[in-house]
Amino acid sequence: MKEMTVRAIGRIRADDASGYYALELDAAYREGLLALSEFGRINALWWAHGMDTPEFRGTLSCELPYAPGKRAGVFACRSEYRPNPIALTSCGIVSVEEKAGLVVVDYIDAIEGTPLLDIKPYIPVCDRAREFRVAPWFREWPDCIEDSAAFFAEFQF
C-alpha cells in the first residue's frame, strides 16, 4: 500500500478550564481563511497524536464507553483507535482572525497542541442527510450537537 504524506497546517488551542478553543494556522496557510467568516460552522480534521502508536493503530475494535457491554469495530464508532488517527469535529465559529491565523470555535474535542490537518466549511447539502440510520447504541443520543452537552456530561470518557 502506498504511503502518503500529511502535513499539519497549524495546531489546536484547547483550554477546558476557561472554555477557550481555537484553531491556530501557520503563516503559510492563513490566506486559506479568506471568506471563512461568512460561515457559521466548520469541520475540523486533526491528528490524534496521543493515539499514534503501533498498538493503537492496530486496534480495530473496542468496548464502547457509552454502550456498556458493546464492542464495535473502529469504523462503526468514533473511537480514538484508528489505523490512521484522523479525527473530525464539527465546530461552531465564534470568530475568524485571518491575519493572525486564528479561528476561535465554540468547542473541539482535542487537546492543547493537537496538530490541525484541515478545515472545511460546514455546508448542509454536503454534511447533512435527511435519511440516515444509526446503530442501536446511538439511538438515544441527541439529534444535534447543540443539544449534546448535557447528554455527554454523564459519561466519563
C-alpha positions, 0 to 999 in steps of 0.5 A: 500500500502506498504511503502518503504524506500529511502535513499539519497546517497549524495546531489546536488551542484547547483550554477546558478550564476557561472554555477557550478553543481555537484553531491556530494556522501557520503563516503559510496557510492563513490566506486559506481563511479568506471568506471563512467568516461568512460561515457559521460552522466548520469541520475540523480534521486533526491528528490524534497524536496521543493515539499514534502508536503501533498498538493503537493503530492496530486496534480495530475494535473496542468496548464502547464507553457509552454502550456498556457491554458493546464492542464495535469495530473502529469504523462503526464508532468514533473511537480514538483507535484508528489505523490512521488517527484522523479525527473530525469535529464539527465546530461552531465559529465564534470568530475568524482572525485571518491575519493572525491565523486564528479561528476561535470555535465554540468547542473541539474535542482535542487537546492543547497542541493537537496538530490541525490537518484541515478545515472545511466549511460546514455546508448542509447539502454536503454534511447533512442527510435527511435519511440516515440510520444509526446503530442501536447504541446511538439511538438515544443520543441527541439529534444535534450537537447543540443539544449534546452537552448535557447528554455527554456530561454523564459519561466519563470518557 
